[in-house]
Amino acid sequence: MSSEPRASQAGELTWEIANLYPRQGAWSESDYLSLDAGRLVEFDGGFLEILRMPTELHQAITLFLWLQLQAFIKTNSHAQGVCLVAPLPVRLWEGKFREPDVMYMSAENREQRTAKYWKGADLVMEIVSENDPDRDWVEKRHDYAKAGISEYWIVDPRDRSITVFGLAESVSIYHELSRNIDGQQAPSRLLNGFVVDVSTVFDRPELTQ
């Protein structure tokens, strides 16, 4: 009898595709960076984490925040740098990559940008997923602080709030700079003068068309 494994059949998972890639726990950084999965994928110590596809509201908020930040850095000399949105891997430390929704790197730190990924960031923003809020509120808050990212914004559609965190002095721990709700403005400490109106962030008129 043949020792060749049988081909996957109609209705089954196409397991032959999985055999083209390393097993969980055995992925290297180069394996991860060469992956073209068509999905947001994060990397943690040899393991891949496949993220849920974003919702329409999530995308609308992400692009609105990017436009606001992009306009600010173009017109303020003290904020010169690059602002992008996912997908773009951010290397937090060896063996750890995240995909922030919005990320900013100052011109001063331009050497930390590469064609395939960034080595950290100066400011990141995450829009909270209803399915897994602890990922943004707990796990990523810890990771971004440990990586030394100066400022972290958590944008939470569940209660229409924006919470801004900054690094405590000499410690890789965030403390809350401000929690901002409807009718208020969320200010950045890192980018002096950058504020966004909370209500405007969540009331996206393009979604009513």
N, C-alpha and C positions, 0 to 999 in steps of 0.2 A: 504494500500500500504506500501511496505517496505521503511523505512527511510534510509537504507544503500545506500551510494553513489555507482553509477555504476562504474564498472571497466573501465579503459582506453581501448580504442579500437585501432585496427591496424591503423597506420598513425597518431595517436595522441601522444602527449607527455605523458610519463609514470609518471603522476603526483603523483601516490601512493608513488614513491620513495621520492619525495620532502616532503611528509608528515612525513617521518621518521626523518627529521631534523628540527632544529629551523627555525623560520622565520627570514628574514633579519632584523638586528637590535637587535635580541634576542640571538645571538650566544655568548657564553662565551669563555674564553681562553681555557678551558679544552675541550669544544666542538670542537673548531678549531684544537687543537693539536691532537685530536683523529680521525680527519677526514682523510680518505684514498681515495682521489678523483682520484688519478692517473694523476693529473694536478697540475701545480703551482698555489697555492692559497695564497693570502695575507689576513690579518685580520685588520680591522680598526673599533674600537668602536662598536663591535657587528655585523658588516657587513663583508661579504666575498667578495673578489675581485678575480674573476677567470681570470688568465692571459692567453694570447694567447700562443699557442704552438710555441716554437722557430723554426727558420729556420735552414737549414743546415749550412749556413755561420755563423749564431749566435752561433751554437754549436761548430763549428770548432774554432772560435775565443776564445770562453770561455775556451775550453780545452787547447788551446795553451797558453793562459795567465796563466792558472792554472799550467801547466807544467813548465813554466818559473819561476813562483813564488815558486813552490815546490822545484825546483832545487836550487834556491837561498837560501831558508831557511835551506836546508839540509847542505849547505856548508859554511854558515856564522853564527858564534856563536852569533853575536849580533841580529840575526833575528829569533832565534829559536821560533817555534810556530806551529800552525796548519793552513793549507790552504785547503779549500773545495769549492765545487761548488753547485749550486742549484740542487735539492730541499733540503733546510734546513732552517727552519724558524729562523729569527733573531728578537728577541724581542727588540724593540726600547724604548718603555715605556709601562706602563700598558695599555692594550687594543690595542696595535699597533705592528703588525708583518710585516716584509718585507722578500722577498726571493731574496737576491742579487745573481747576476750571479757568482761572485767569492768573497770569503770572507777570511780574515786572522785574526787570534787571536794570540797574542803573548803568549809565555810560561808564562810570568809574570802575565797574566790575565787568566790563565787556569781555575780558579774557576768560570769564567763566562760561561763556556761551560757545557751544560747538554746533556743527551742522546737524547732528543727530539728537543732541540733548543738552540741557543746561546743567551746570554744576552748582546746584542750589538756586536761590533767587533772593531778591530783596523784599518782595511782597507777594503773597499769594492770596487768592480768594477761592472759596468753595461754596457752591450752592447745595444746601442740605437735601439729601434724598429722603423721602418719606419712608422708604423701605428699610433704610439702614442709617438713621441719624447718628448713631454712635461712631460711625466711621469718620465723620467730619468733626464731631464734637469732642471725641475722646482720642481715637487712634491718630488721626492726622494732626490734631492739636499737639499731641506728644511728639510726633515725628518731626513736624516743622520746627518746633522749638529746639529739639535736639540737634537739628541740622543748622541751627543758627540763623534761620530766616527771620528778619527783623520784625515783620508785621504780618498778621494773619487775620483775614476777614471771614467770618462765618455768616453767610446770607441764608436765612431760614424762612422759607415760604410758609411754614406751618403756622407761625405766629407773626409773620411779616416783620421780622426783626433783622438787624445787622449788628453783630457784635465784633468789635475790633480788639485784637490782642496784640501786645507788644512784649518783647523779651525783657525779663527782669535783668538788672545790671549784673554782669559777670556770671549769670546762671542761665542754663538752657531750659528755662521754664517761662511760659507765658503768664502775664497777668492781664486782667481785663482793663482796657483803656476806656471803653465806653460800650454801652448797650443802647441801641437806638431803635425806636419804634415809629409807627405811623405818625406823621406830622413833625418828625424830627429829621435832622441831618446827621449822617455818619461822617466823622472827620478822620483823616489820616494824620498820624503823628510823624511818620516817615516823610511823607510828601506834604510839606506845609502848604495849606491853602486848598488841598484837594478834599472836597466834600461831595456827598451824593444825597439827594432827597430820598428818604426811605420809601415814602408812598409811591413816588415815581418809579422806583426800581420794580415794585411788584405790580403796579397797574400798567401793564404793557398793552397799549391801544392796538398794536398790530395784531394781537391775538383775537380781537373782536371783529376783524374784517372778514 
